[in-house]
Amino acid sequence: MKISIGKKLVLMTILLILTSPTFIAIQTNYEKKQIDTPKQSIGSRYEGDLRIYIVEIESRWDMENGAPYEYAFFDFAFNEPIEIPYLDTYQNSITWQGDIEEDNVMIIASVFNDKAHQNYADPPLGRPFDAHYVDAAAGVEPGETESNVKNEEFTHTVFCEVGTASWCPACPGMASVLERIFEQEDYPFYFVEMVTDKSNQANSRMGNYNLKWLPTAFYDGGLDVVIGGGYDANYHKNIIENCGERDVHELDLTLSAEWAGEGTININIDVTNNEELPNNPPEKPTIEGPTNGKPGETYEYDISSIDPDGDQVYFKIDWNDGEITEWFGPYDSGEVVTVDHIWNEQGNFIVKVKAKDLDEEETDWTWLKVTMPKSLNILNIIEHRLKLIPIISKIIALLIYK
């Protein structure tokens, strides 16, 4: 079919109109979701062990010097692992019953971190054990409510377990010093005498520390170890202060207890995990899809980004033809998202995509070169545009086929 010069001029004019920037219909399709992205903090899941000690204030057991132990371990009301997601609260109500008097009992709760650190029960290198440091502690008598103390000097309440025995001649010395420090109430501090020859549970607990010498004080789950009864109060106070300065997992612990009669104690404990972690940005996204094609055709591309914190991610795409998307998403970390696009012009295009997480941390651009060849038939381009404009289509048909 031959087309006259006049008709060709008309066709070229229409082509210029249809392909002008103000007329081009640029199309991108993707699943667009609400992009309201409130600032969120990334938190750490907490794993550890919660131990609740039933302590006899004036013990039924005497030390080697004939004086009764003060604050001697009697039983565990609870001794199990716990897990707490970020900003969640572990809550438990426990009923304990035993042969003990209302005015002679203290309940101490301590949370030990799951992470193990090697220390030695016979320093410097003898009797190694896995130390699980204390992150929070509190103690109450029946009718009281207390919390883990955090202030300018202390990140947490310090807790000490003392390996001892009723026949040990050096043990009364350490017991006297710790009792005096505790009763002065200068520090957020609790201690318990683990009398190994009177309580199987105490002996088993000291086995966790690979105990060798008596007495031995294990501060904050074994962070510091003190052997022997010859150290004065100032020495122990320095250790308490050093332990209290340690960076701990951010926990809020509240402990309460009520006497229910006949040796029964109702214990309530709440532990809230407030530990935040530094946010990590997502990895640079990937983009996969055709690298060449024809103007006017629809092409699909797969994009994805992995966030190391497991956050959901948003995407932004610059198609390099005048269209830059808004942020769209969110999508799960690692999820493959399919988007499509139509280029309505010939040429080479550098498609760029970036990602961001819920904390607005953005990646660098990832790019892909796409080519729309220039050697295309004019009539094919016009035919595609005419599908959108019925009136001009009729005019062109008359010019070409009349």
C-alpha positions as CSV (number, residue, x, y, z in Angstrom):
1,M,0.0,0.0,0.0
2,K,1.4,3.4,-1.0
3,I,0.7,6.5,1.0
4,S,0.9,9.9,-0.6
5,I,3.4,12.6,0.6
6,G,0.5,14.7,1.9
7,K,-0.9,11.8,3.9
8,K,2.5,11.0,5.3
9,L,2.9,14.6,6.5
10,V,-0.5,14.3,8.3
11,L,0.5,11.0,9.8
12,M,3.8,12.4,11.0
13,T,2.1,15.4,12.7
14,I,-0.3,13.1,14.5
15,L,2.7,10.9,15.6
16,L,4.4,13.9,17.1
17,I,1.3,14.9,19.0
18,L,0.8,11.3,20.3
19,T,4.4,10.9,21.4
20,S,4.8,14.4,22.9
21,P,5.6,14.4,26.7
22,T,2.2,16.0,27.5
23,F,0.4,13.2,25.7
24,I,2.4,10.0,26.6
25,A,0.5,7.7,28.8
26,I,3.2,6.2,31.2
27,Q,1.8,3.3,33.1
28,T,3.2,1.4,36.1
29,N,1.2,-1.2,38.0
30,Y,2.0,-2.6,41.4
31,E,0.1,-3.6,44.5
32,K,-0.1,-0.3,46.4
33,K,-0.7,-0.4,50.1
34,Q,-1.2,2.2,52.8
35,I,2.1,4.0,53.3
36,D,1.5,5.5,56.7
37,T,4.8,4.5,58.4
38,P,5.0,5.5,62.0
39,K,8.5,5.5,63.5
40,Q,9.1,2.1,65.2
41,S,12.0,0.9,67.3
42,I,13.6,-2.5,66.9
43,G,13.7,-4.6,70.0
44,S,15.5,-7.6,71.3
45,R,13.7,-10.8,72.3
46,Y,14.7,-11.7,75.9
47,E,15.7,-15.2,76.9
48,G,16.8,-16.1,80.4
49,D,16.1,-18.0,83.6
50,L,13.8,-16.7,86.4
51,R,14.5,-18.0,89.8
52,I,12.3,-17.2,92.8
53,Y,14.1,-18.0,96.1
54,I,12.2,-18.6,99.4
55,V,14.6,-17.4,102.0
56,E,14.3,-17.9,105.8
57,I,15.4,-14.6,107.4
58,E,16.7,-16.2,110.6
59,S,17.5,-19.7,109.5
60,R,16.7,-23.0,111.4
61,W,20.3,-23.9,110.6
62,D,23.3,-22.7,112.6
63,M,26.7,-21.8,111.3
64,E,29.9,-23.4,112.6
65,N,30.1,-20.7,115.3
66,G,26.7,-21.6,116.7
67,A,24.9,-18.5,115.4
68,P,21.9,-19.0,113.0
69,Y,22.3,-18.2,109.4
70,E,20.6,-15.0,108.2
71,Y,18.9,-15.1,104.8
72,A,19.4,-18.7,104.2
73,F,17.9,-20.4,101.1
74,F,15.0,-22.7,101.9
75,D,13.3,-23.5,98.6
76,F,12.7,-22.5,95.0
77,A,9.2,-21.2,94.4
78,F,10.1,-21.0,90.7
79,N,13.1,-22.0,88.6
80,E,12.4,-22.1,84.9
81,P,13.5,-20.5,81.6
82,I,11.5,-17.5,80.3
83,E,11.2,-15.8,76.9
84,I,9.8,-12.3,76.5
85,P,9.3,-10.6,73.1
86,Y,10.2,-6.9,72.9
87,L,7.8,-4.7,74.8
88,D,5.9,-7.7,76.1
89,T,5.4,-8.5,79.8
90,Y,6.0,-11.9,81.3
91,Q,3.4,-12.4,84.1
92,N,3.1,-15.2,86.6
93,S,1.2,-16.0,89.8
94,I,2.7,-18.7,91.9
95,T,1.4,-20.3,95.1
96,W,4.1,-21.7,97.3
97,Q,3.5,-23.7,100.5
98,G,6.0,-24.9,103.1
99,D,7.1,-25.1,106.7
100,I,7.9,-21.4,107.3
101,E,6.6,-18.5,109.4
102,E,5.0,-15.3,108.0
103,D,7.3,-12.9,109.9
104,N,10.4,-14.9,109.0
105,V,10.4,-15.2,105.2
106,M,11.7,-13.2,102.3
107,I,11.0,-13.9,98.6
108,I,13.8,-12.9,96.2
109,A,13.3,-13.0,92.4
110,S,16.3,-12.8,90.0
111,V,16.5,-13.0,86.2
112,F,19.6,-14.5,84.7
113,N,20.5,-13.8,81.1
114,D,20.6,-16.8,78.8
115,K,24.0,-15.7,77.3
116,A,26.9,-17.6,78.9
117,H,30.3,-16.1,79.9
118,Q,33.2,-18.3,81.1
119,N,34.4,-17.6,84.6
120,Y,36.3,-19.5,87.3
121,A,35.2,-20.7,90.7
122,D,38.9,-21.1,91.6
123,P,40.5,-18.0,90.0
124,P,42.4,-17.4,87.9
125,L,41.8,-20.5,85.8
126,G,40.5,-23.2,88.1
127,R,37.0,-24.8,88.1
128,P,35.5,-23.1,85.0
129,F,31.8,-22.5,84.8
130,D,29.2,-20.8,82.6
131,A,28.2,-17.5,84.2
132,H,24.8,-16.2,83.4
133,Y,24.7,-12.6,84.5
134,V,21.8,-11.1,86.5
135,D,19.7,-8.5,84.6
136,A,17.1,-7.7,87.3
137,A,16.3,-8.6,90.9
138,A,13.9,-7.7,93.7
139,G,13.0,-8.9,97.1
140,V,9.9,-8.7,99.3
141,E,8.4,-9.9,102.6
142,P,4.7,-10.9,102.6
143,G,2.5,-7.8,102.1
144,E,5.1,-5.9,100.1
145,T,5.7,-4.9,96.5
146,E,9.1,-4.0,95.2
147,S,10.8,-3.5,91.8
148,N,14.2,-3.8,90.3
149,V,16.1,-0.6,91.1
150,K,17.5,1.5,88.3
151,N,19.1,4.9,89.0
152,E,22.1,7.0,88.1
153,E,24.5,4.7,90.0
154,F,22.9,1.3,89.4
155,T,21.6,-0.2,86.2
156,H,19.9,-3.0,88.2
157,T,19.5,-4.5,91.6
158,V,22.6,-6.6,92.4
159,F,22.1,-10.2,93.6
160,C,24.7,-12.5,95.4
161,E,24.5,-16.2,96.0
162,V,26.9,-17.5,98.7
163,G,28.1,-21.1,98.7
164,T,28.4,-22.1,102.4
165,A,28.1,-25.0,104.8
166,S,27.2,-25.4,108.5
167,W,30.6,-26.9,109.3
168,C,32.7,-24.2,107.5
169,P,34.8,-22.1,110.0
170,A,35.4,-19.3,107.5
171,C,31.8,-18.9,106.5
172,P,30.5,-16.8,109.5
173,G,33.0,-14.0,108.5
174,M,31.5,-13.5,105.0
175,A,28.0,-14.0,106.3
176,S,28.4,-11.2,108.9
177,V,29.8,-8.7,106.3
178,L,27.0,-9.3,103.8
179,E,24.3,-9.1,106.4
180,R,25.7,-5.8,107.6
181,I,25.8,-4.3,104.1
182,F,22.3,-5.5,103.3
183,E,20.8,-4.1,106.5
184,Q,22.4,-0.7,106.0
185,E,20.3,-0.4,102.8
186,D,22.9,1.8,101.0
187,Y,22.7,-0.3,97.9
188,P,20.0,-2.0,95.8
189,F,21.3,-5.4,96.9
190,Y,20.2,-8.8,98.0
191,F,22.1,-11.9,99.0
192,V,21.2,-15.5,99.9
193,E,23.1,-18.1,101.8
194,M,23.1,-21.4,99.9
195,V,23.8,-23.9,102.7
196,T,25.1,-26.9,100.7
197,D,25.0,-29.5,103.5
198,K,21.5,-28.7,104.5
199,S,19.7,-28.3,101.2
200,N,20.0,-30.5,98.1
201,Q,18.6,-27.7,96.0
202,A,21.3,-25.3,97.3
203,N,24.0,-27.9,96.7
204,S,22.7,-28.4,93.1
205,R,22.6,-24.7,92.5
206,M,26.2,-24.3,93.7
207,G,27.1,-27.2,91.3
208,N,26.1,-24.8,88.5
209,Y,29.0,-22.6,89.6
210,N,31.4,-25.6,89.9
211,L,31.9,-24.6,93.6
212,K,35.2,-25.6,95.2
213,W,35.9,-23.4,98.2
214,L,33.7,-22.4,101.1
215,P,32.6,-19.7,101.5
216,T,32.4,-18.4,97.9
217,A,30.2,-15.4,96.9
218,F,29.0,-15.5,93.3
219,Y,27.9,-11.9,92.5
220,D,25.3,-11.3,89.7
221,G,25.3,-14.9,88.4
222,G,29.1,-15.3,88.5
223,L,30.2,-11.9,87.2
224,D,32.5,-11.6,90.2
225,V,33.7,-14.4,92.5
226,V,34.9,-13.8,96.1
227,I,36.5,-16.7,98.0
228,G,37.0,-16.7,101.8
229,G,35.7,-14.9,104.8
230,G,38.6,-12.5,105.3
231,Y,37.5,-9.6,103.1
232,D,36.0,-6.5,104.8
233,A,32.8,-4.6,104.0
234,N,34.5,-2.1,101.8
235,Y,35.9,-4.8,99.5
236,H,32.4,-6.3,99.0
237,K,30.9,-2.8,98.6
238,N,33.3,-2.1,95.7
239,I,32.2,-5.3,94.0
240,I,28.5,-4.4,94.5
241,E,29.2,-1.0,92.9
242,N,31.1,-2.5,90.0
243,C,28.3,-5.0,89.3
244,G,25.7,-2.2,89.5
245,E,27.4,-0.3,86.8
246,R,27.3,-3.1,84.3
247,D,25.2,-2.6,81.1
248,V,22.3,-5.0,81.4
249,H,19.3,-6.0,79.2
250,E,16.6,-3.4,79.9
251,L,14.0,-5.2,82.1
252,D,11.3,-3.9,84.4
253,L,10.7,-6.4,87.2
254,T,8.0,-6.1,89.9
255,L,7.5,-8.6,92.6
256,S,4.8,-8.9,95.3
257,A,3.8,-11.5,97.8
258,E,0.8,-12.1,100.1
259,W,0.6,-14.4,103.1
260,A,-2.4,-16.8,102.7
261,G,-2.0,-18.6,106.0
262,E,-0.7,-22.0,107.0
263,G,2.7,-21.5,105.3
264,T,1.1,-20.5,102.0
265,I,2.4,-17.5,100.0
266,N,0.9,-16.1,96.9
267,I,3.6,-14.6,94.7
268,N,3.1,-12.3,91.7
269,I,5.8,-11.3,89.3
270,D,5.9,-9.1,86.2
271,V,8.9,-8.8,83.9
272,T,8.8,-6.4,81.0
273,N,11.3,-6.4,78.1
274,N,12.2,-2.9,77.1
275,E,15.5,-3.6,75.4
276,E,16.0,-1.7,72.1
277,L,18.5,-2.6,69.4
278,P,20.2,-0.4,66.9
279,N,18.3,-0.5,63.6
280,N,20.0,-1.9,60.6
281,P,18.9,-0.7,57.1
282,P,17.6,-3.2,54.5
283,E,20.0,-4.7,52.0
284,K,20.2,-3.1,48.5
285,P,17.2,-4.4,46.6
286,T,17.5,-6.7,43.6
287,I,15.6,-6.1,40.4
288,E,15.1,-8.7,37.7
289,G,13.3,-8.6,34.4
290,P,13.6,-7.9,30.6
291,T,16.5,-5.6,29.6
292,N,15.1,-4.8,26.1
293,G,11.8,-4.6,24.4
294,K,9.4,-2.4,22.4
295,P,7.7,0.9,23.3
296,G,4.1,0.4,24.2
297,E,4.5,-3.1,25.6
298,T,4.0,-4.1,29.2
299,Y,7.0,-5.5,31.0
300,E,7.2,-7.1,34.4
301,Y,10.0,-6.8,36.9
302,D,10.6,-8.6,40.2
303,I,12.1,-6.6,43.1
304,S,13.0,-7.7,46.6
305,S,15.0,-6.6,49.6
306,I,16.1,-8.4,52.8
307,D,16.0,-6.5,56.1
308,P,18.5,-8.0,58.6
309,D,16.2,-7.1,61.5
310,G,13.2,-8.8,59.8
311,D,11.4,-5.5,59.3
312,Q,8.9,-5.0,56.5
313,V,10.2,-2.9,53.6
314,Y,8.9,-0.2,51.2
315,F,10.1,0.4,47.6
316,K,10.6,3.4,45.3
317,I,11.3,3.1,41.6
318,D,12.6,5.6,39.1
319,W,11.7,4.4,35.7
320,N,13.9,7.0,34.0
321,D,11.1,8.1,31.7
322,G,9.8,10.9,33.9
323,E,8.0,8.7,36.3
324,I,9.2,8.2,39.9
325,T,6.9,6.3,42.1
326,E,5.9,7.2,45.7
327,W,7.0,4.7,48.4
328,F,4.8,1.7,48.1
329,G,4.4,-1.3,50.5
330,P,5.0,-2.5,53.1
331,Y,6.2,-6.0,52.1
332,D,7.8,-8.7,54.1
333,S,11.5,-8.9,54.2
334,G,12.7,-11.0,51.3
335,E,9.3,-11.0,49.6
336,V,9.4,-10.9,45.8
337,V,7.2,-8.1,44.5
338,T,6.2,-8.0,40.9
339,V,5.7,-4.6,39.2
340,D,5.0,-3.8,35.6
341,H,5.7,-0.8,33.4
342,I,5.2,0.6,29.9
343,W,7.8,2.7,28.1
344,N,6.1,4.9,25.5
345,E,9.4,6.2,24.0
346,Q,12.4,4.8,22.3
347,G,15.8,4.8,23.9
348,N,17.9,3.5,26.8
349,F,16.6,3.7,30.3
350,I,18.4,3.3,33.6
351,V,15.7,1.8,36.0
352,K,16.6,2.5,39.7
353,V,15.0,1.0,42.8
354,K,15.6,1.6,46.5
355,A,14.1,0.2,49.7
356,K,13.5,1.5,53.2
357,D,12.4,-0.1,56.5
358,L,9.8,0.9,59.1
359,D,12.4,3.1,60.7
360,E,12.9,5.1,57.5
361,E,16.4,3.7,56.9
362,E,16.9,3.8,53.2
363,T,19.2,1.8,50.9
364,D,21.3,3.0,48.0
365,W,19.8,2.7,44.5
366,T,20.1,-0.5,42.5
367,W,19.9,0.0,38.8
368,L,19.1,-2.0,35.6
369,K,19.6,-0.8,32.1
370,V,16.6,-1.3,29.7
371,T,16.7,-0.6,26.0
372,M,13.7,0.2,23.8
373,P,15.1,0.0,20.3
374,K,14.9,3.0,18.0
375,S,14.3,1.1,14.7
376,L,10.6,0.6,15.1
377,N,7.9,0.9,12.5
378,I,6.1,4.2,12.7
379,L,2.8,2.6,11.8
380,N,3.1,0.1,14.7
381,I,3.6,2.9,17.2
382,I,0.7,4.8,15.8
383,E,-1.5,1.8,15.8
384,H,-0.8,1.3,19.6
385,R,-1.6,4.9,20.4
386,L,-4.8,4.8,18.3
387,K,-6.3,2.1,20.5
388,L,-6.7,4.8,23.1
389,I,-8.2,7.5,20.8
390,P,-11.1,6.3,18.7
391,I,-11.8,9.6,17.0
392,I,-8.2,10.0,15.7
393,S,-8.3,6.4,14.7
394,K,-11.1,7.1,12.3
395,I,-9.3,10.0,10.8
396,I,-6.2,8.0,10.2
397,A,-8.1,5.2,8.7
398,L,-9.7,7.6,6.2
399,L,-6.3,9.0,5.3
400,I,-4.6,5.6,4.9
401,Y,-7.3,3.5,3.3
402,K,-9.4,6.0,1.2
